[in-house]
């Protein structure tokens, strides 16, 4: 996976996780315009869609699965 800011990926993960637990797992990912750092979150989501879904929008459940797999295999350097 490409290098992304941890906070941005965490916000994207939280969005997908909240949607799955609110029974919106089969709906497309929605990123609110009122959210802080919306541009970075949108760019990260679009990049993930290009890498894992041929540039097509994803449903919440698929995005959550991808981010959970990436989270298990990643290490966060502490400065």
BANU-220185 format. One line per 8 residues: number of its first residue (from 1); for each residue x, y, z of N, C-alpha, C. Coordinates in Angstrom, 1 decimal, m for minus. Example, Ala and Ser with C-alpha at 12.3 -4.5 7.8 and 13.67 -1.06 7.14 Angstrom:
// BANU-220185
1) 13.2 m5.7 7.8 12.3 m4.5 7.8 13.2 m3.3 7.8  12.8 m2.2 7.1 13.7 m1.1 7.1 12.9 0.0 7.9
// end
This chain:
// BANU-220185
1) 0.8 m1.2 0.0 0.0 0.0 0.0 0.9 1.2 0.0  0.4 2.3 m0.6 1.2 3.5 m0.7 1.3 4.1 0.7  2.1 5.1 0.9 2.3 5.7 2.1 1.2 6.8 2.3  0.5 6.7 3.4 m0.6 7.7 3.7 m0.4 8.2 5.2  m0.9 9.3 5.5 m0.8 9.8 6.8 m1.8 9.0 7.7  m1.3 8.6 8.9 m2.1 7.8 9.8 m3.4 8.4 10.1  m3.5 9.7 10.4 m4.7 10.3 10.8 m5.7 10.2 9.7  m5.3 10.4 8.5 m6.2 10.4 7.3 m6.8 9.0 7.1
9) m5.9 8.0 7.2 m6.4 6.6 7.1 m7.3 6.2 8.3  m7.0 6.7 9.4 m7.9 6.4 10.6 m9.3 7.0 10.4  m9.3 8.3 9.9 m10.6 8.9 9.6 m11.4 8.1 8.6  m10.7 7.6 7.5 m11.4 6.8 6.5 m11.9 5.5 7.1  m11.0 4.9 7.9 m11.4 3.6 8.6 m12.6 3.8 9.5  m12.6 4.9 10.3 m13.7 5.2 11.2 m15.0 5.4 10.4  m14.9 6.1 9.3 m16.1 6.4 8.5 m16.7 5.0 7.9  m15.9 4.2 7.4 m16.3 2.9 6.9 m16.9 2.0 8.0
17) m16.2 2.0 9.2 m16.6 1.2 10.3 m18.0 1.6 10.8  m18.2 2.9 11.0 m19.4 3.5 11.4 m20.6 3.1 10.5  m20.3 3.2 9.2 m21.3 2.9 8.2 m21.7 1.4 8.3  m20.7 0.5 8.4 m21.0 m0.9 8.5 m21.8 m1.3 9.7  m21.5 m0.7 10.9 m22.2 m0.9 12.1 m23.6 m0.3 12.1  m23.8 0.7 11.2 m25.1 1.3 11.1 m26.0 0.7 10.0  m25.6 m0.5 9.6 m26.2 m1.3 8.6 m26.3 m0.6 7.2  m25.2 0.1 6.9 m25.1 0.7 5.5 m23.9 0.0 4.8
25) m23.6 m1.2 5.1 m22.4 m1.9 4.6 m22.4 m2.0 3.1  m23.6 m2.1 2.4 m23.6 m2.3 1.0 m23.9 m1.0 0.3  m23.7 0.1 0.9 m23.9 1.4 0.3 m22.5 1.9 m0.1  m22.4 2.9 m1.0 m21.2 3.5 m1.4 m20.6 4.3 m0.3  m19.3 4.4 m0.2 m18.7 5.3 0.8 m19.0 6.7 0.6  m19.4 7.4 1.7 m19.8 8.8 1.6 m18.8 9.6 2.5  m18.1 10.6 1.9 m17.2 11.4 2.7 m17.8 12.8 2.8  m18.1 13.2 4.0 m18.8 14.5 4.2 m18.0 15.7 3.8
33) m18.6 16.7 3.3 m17.9 17.9 2.9 m17.6 18.8 4.2  m18.2 18.5 5.3 m18.0 19.3 6.5 m16.9 18.8 7.3  m16.3 17.7 7.0 m15.3 17.1 7.7 m13.9 17.8 7.6  m13.2 17.9 8.7 m11.9 18.5 8.7 m10.9 17.6 7.9  m10.0 18.1 7.1 m9.1 17.4 6.3 m9.8 16.6 5.2  m10.9 17.1 4.7 m11.7 16.4 3.7 m10.9 16.1 2.4  m10.1 17.1 2.0 m9.4 16.9 0.8 m8.4 15.7 0.8  m7.7 15.6 1.9 m6.7 14.5 2.1 m7.5 13.1 2.2
41) m8.6 13.1 2.9 m9.4 11.9 3.0 m9.9 11.5 1.6  m10.4 12.4 0.9 m10.9 12.1 m0.5 m9.8 11.6 m1.4  m8.6 12.2 m1.3 m7.5 11.8 m2.2 m7.1 10.3 m1.8  m7.0 10.1 m0.5 m6.6 8.7 0.0 m7.7 7.7 m0.4  m8.9 8.0 m0.4 m10.0 7.1 m0.8 m9.9 6.9 m2.3  m9.7 7.9 m3.1 m9.6 7.7 m4.5 m8.4 6.9 m4.9  m7.3 7.1 m4.2 m6.1 6.3 m4.4 m6.3 4.8 m4.1  m7.0 4.5 m3.0 m7.3 3.2 m2.6 m8.2 2.5 m3.6
49) m9.2 3.3 m4.1 m10.1 2.8 m5.1 m9.4 2.4 m6.4  m8.4 3.3 m6.8 m7.6 3.0 m8.0 m6.8 1.7 m7.8  m6.2 1.5 m6.6 m5.3 0.4 m6.4 m6.1 m0.9 m6.3  m7.2 m0.9 m5.6 m7.9 m2.2 m5.2 m9.2 m2.4 m6.0  m9.8 m1.4 m6.7 m11.1 m1.6 m7.2 m11.1 m1.0 m8.7  m10.0 m0.9 m9.3 m9.9 m0.4 m10.7 m10.6 1.0 m10.9  m10.4 1.8 m9.9 m10.9 3.2 m10.0 m12.4 3.4 m9.8  m13.1 2.3 m9.5 m14.6 2.4 m9.2 m14.8 2.7 m7.8
57) m15.9 3.3 m7.4 m16.2 3.6 m6.0 m16.5 2.3 m5.3  m16.2 2.3 m4.0 m16.3 1.1 m3.2 m17.5 1.2 m2.3  m18.0 0.0 m1.8 m19.0 0.0 m0.8 m18.2 0.0 0.6  m18.9 0.3 1.6 m18.3 0.5 2.9 m17.7 m0.8 3.4  m18.3 m2.0 3.2 m17.8 m3.2 3.7 m16.4 m3.6 3.1  m16.3 m3.4 1.8 m15.1 m3.7 1.1 m14.0 m2.8 1.5  m14.2 m1.5 1.7 m13.2 m0.5 2.2 m12.8 m0.9 3.6  m13.7 m1.3 4.4 m13.3 m1.7 5.8 m12.5 m2.9 5.8
65) m12.8 m3.9 4.9 m11.9 m5.1 4.9 m10.5 m4.8 4.4  m10.4 m3.9 3.4 m9.1 m3.5 2.9 m8.3 m2.8 3.9  m8.9 m1.9 4.6 m8.2 m1.1 5.7 m7.8 m2.0 6.9  m8.7 m2.9 7.2 m8.3 m3.8 8.3 m7.1 m4.7 8.0  m7.1 m5.2 6.7 m5.9 m6.0 6.3 m4.7 m5.2 6.3  m4.8 m3.9 5.8 m3.6 m3.1 5.8 m3.1 m2.7 7.2  m4.1 m2.5 8.1 m3.8 m2.2 9.5 m3.0 m3.3 10.2  m3.4 m4.5 9.9 m2.7 m5.7 10.5 m1.2 m5.8 10.1
73) m1.0 m5.4 8.8 0.4 m5.6 8.2 1.2 m4.3 8.3  0.8 m3.3 9.0 1.5 m2.1 9.0 2.2 m1.8 10.4  3.2 m1.0 10.3 3.9 m0.6 11.5 3.9 0.9 11.5  3.7 1.5 12.7 3.7 3.0 12.8 5.0 3.4 13.6  5.9 4.1 12.9 7.1 4.5 13.6 6.8 5.6 14.6  7.3 5.5 15.8 7.1 6.5 16.8 8.3 7.4 16.9  8.0 8.7 16.8 9.2 9.7 16.8 9.4 10.2 18.2
// end
